[in-house]
């Protein structure tokens, strides 16, 4: 009777131990699956973050290129710019509009992105940009100026929408990394506490999977940060090269013309004042963009 009782107790203990082991195995398996899913989510978020950065840069560069083409077209009309320079600026505006369309389409093509609002904003923005370059192609700088001025709100809406996608992707990457770390600690705790006999094997296996997940997350983050850095560097370089120098020249020339006047000051002073105003505004815009880029890169000091 005692033997049977002990056997029953051992059998019951074995069943309990087996049940506990099965529960722990299921829990460990579930956590590992969650880690794998989160690793894929991090990779997807990193891709979305990269494409959002590209779209933001393309949006800002398109506005800058359109503004520069408009100013040079007006200068061509006033005889203070040559046709080759104005045409070069207009060709660059065409390229920037196409680049904005391409980068935004790539962002919209990412699986899982809710693009209903973004699609509408993008369509409105591209319509404005296309109208401006078409009007400049026809030499109608006045209409192009009014179109661009009234349409800047669409570029701002696109920037805000894409910025929200970028921030959401960045927050998702951070959250997934924290959850993955917590899941790994829970797995190690369960193995060490409830299955001492399998602690070493289980720990090694889990640790190996955690390392793989961490490597995927690290690679995704590094790639995203590298793309962000490259995008910022290219953005700053392009803005500095394409806008700062010609805008400074335009501003200086307009100041000189305002001081000395033209042959017919009454008919030209309004246009000269407009050149001066636009050059000043665009110079301020470039400074704001560069300050923002330096702040995001961590290089701005106070």
HUVEN-V573126 format. One line per field, one symbol per residue. ss: DSSP state (~ for helix, > for strand, _ for the rest). A space follows every 50 residues. Layout:
# HUVEN-V573126
ss = ???
This chain:
# HUVEN-V573126
ss = _~~~~~~~~~~~~~~~~~~~~~~~~~~~~~~~~~~~~~~~~~~~~~~~~~ ~~~~~~~~~~~~~~~~~~~~~~~~~~~~____~~~~~~~~~~~~~~~~~~ ~~~~~~~~_______~~~~~~~~~~~~~~~~~~~~~~___~~~~~~~~~~ ~~~~~~~~~~~~~~~~~~~~~~~~~~~~~~~~~~~~~~~~~~~~_~~~~~ ~~~~~~~~~~~~~~~~~~~~~~~~~~~~~~~~~~~~~~~~~~~~~~~~~~ ~~~~~~~~~~____~~~~~~~~~~~~~~~~~~~~~~~~~~~~~~~~~___ __
